[in-house]
Amino acid sequence: MGYRVAVVGATGNVGREVLNILAERKFPADEVFALASSKSIGKEISYGDKVLKAKDLQHFDFSTVDFAIMSAGGSISKEWAPRIAAAGAVVIDNSSYWRYHSDVPLIVPEVNGHVLDRWLKDEKRNNIIANPNCSTAQLVVALKPLHDAATIKRVVVATYQSVSGAGKEGVDELWNQTKGIFVNDSPTPQKFSKQIAFNVIPHIDVFMEDGYTKEEWKVLAETKKILDPKIKVTCTAVRVPVFVGHSEAVNLEFDKPISADEARDLLREAPGIAVLDKREAGGYATPVETVGDYDTYVSRIREDVTVENGLAMWVVSDNLRKGAALNAIQIAETLIEKGFKARALAA
């Protein structure tokens, strides 16, 4: 018996990508439902060779589905995730709202999928699983094999995040500003705080009292929750004029010695990682090459001579895939592999 899957926020960038990946990976679904707000009812969305029509979230019966993959923002998740979970569906949420709740697992399957063993056995579980921030997801995939081998003490990361991370409005703003500049129109910031075309902006999400932005804090808090609470993390998050694909410059300090060659070999063997690391022009990954790919790419692996037991590397991934839609689907796949069964429907 196949599974029944509801995609909440199906008309958004991530929701559409969820539907694409469900079809690409031949997820064992008997039925898939595209759900959205009332203003999008009837809107057509591609799902493999099929076309789905968006249904109204407000009136959908979640007692008939096994998984609800949510990509509709924090306020929707806050209101609806508990209601959907109470109806018996497993909620896999892409928003930031549930990530820091102690009773909600924050999962990247290649890194801490084992947490789901205990979660499945917990009869009192709340049926909600959180998906991490897009920057965190690709970062911890790259850190995991290195941490297992030599124990990471400190992470310094600068992110170079594409405008698709800010949704359709971010993509439209980059497109419109770029076109406008070529015909001498003045670029007017709306979604972003400053001009994004031909520019970079060291500001994602709101500023906090300590001077960090909320996006930077997310990388810190989520890395600790997913990988190891003892790791020290600092981050600078930057928005760049790239449509899809987040990049990260990462500096690591380890408890034990580890060479660049050792790190390269470990990363080549690790799940979800592609190493592209030739010390020549073009011998590294950039966002353009990662679009549509499942893997997180690691390049520029080298020893950091400024600290004892240090490495530096470059990490790139499609933020709409591993950073959001793909990871959510991998969580569902991991649950199935661990024995989660589709529920029988009443005749």
HELIX and SHEET records of a PDB file:
HELIX    1   1 ASN A   13  GLU A   24  1                                  12    
HELIX    2   2 SER A   38  SER A   40  5                                   3    
HELIX    3   3 LEU A   57  HIS A   59  5                                   3    
HELIX    4   4 PHE A   62  THR A   64  5                                   3    
HELIX    5   5 GLY A   74  ALA A   86  1                                  13    
HELIX    6   6 PRO A  109  ASN A  112  1                                   4    
HELIX    7   7 VAL A  115  LYS A  121  1                                   7    
HELIX    8   8 CYS A  134  ALA A  150  1                                  17    
HELIX    9   9 VAL A  163  ALA A  166  5                                   4    
HELIX   10  10 LYS A  168  PHE A  182  1                                  15    
HELIX   11  11 LYS A  214  ILE A  226  1                                  13    
HELIX   12  12 ALA A  260  GLU A  269  1                                  10    
HELIX   13  13 PRO A  287  THR A  290  1                                   4    
HELIX   14  14 ARG A  321  ALA A  325  3                                   5    
HELIX   15  15 LEU A  326  GLU A  337  1                                  12    
SHEET    1   A 6 LYS A  55  ASP A  56  0                                        
SHEET    2   A 6 ALA A  29  ALA A  36  1                                        
SHEET    3   A 6 TYR A   3  VAL A   8  1                                        
SHEET    4   A 6 PHE A  67  MET A  70  1                                        
SHEET    5   A 6 VAL A  90  ASP A  93  1                                        
SHEET    6   A 6 ILE A 128  ALA A 130  1                                        
SHEET    1   B 2 GLU A  44  TYR A  47  0                                        
SHEET    2   B 2 LYS A  50  LYS A  53 -1                                        
SHEET    1   C 6 LYS A 232  ARG A 239  0                                        
SHEET    2   C 6 ILE A 152  GLN A 161  1                                        
SHEET    3   C 6 HIS A 246  PHE A 254 -1                                        
SHEET    4   C 6 GLY A 310  SER A 317 -1                                        
SHEET    5   C 6 THR A 296  GLU A 303 -1                                        
SHEET    6   C 6 ILE A 273  VAL A 275  1                                        
END                                                                             
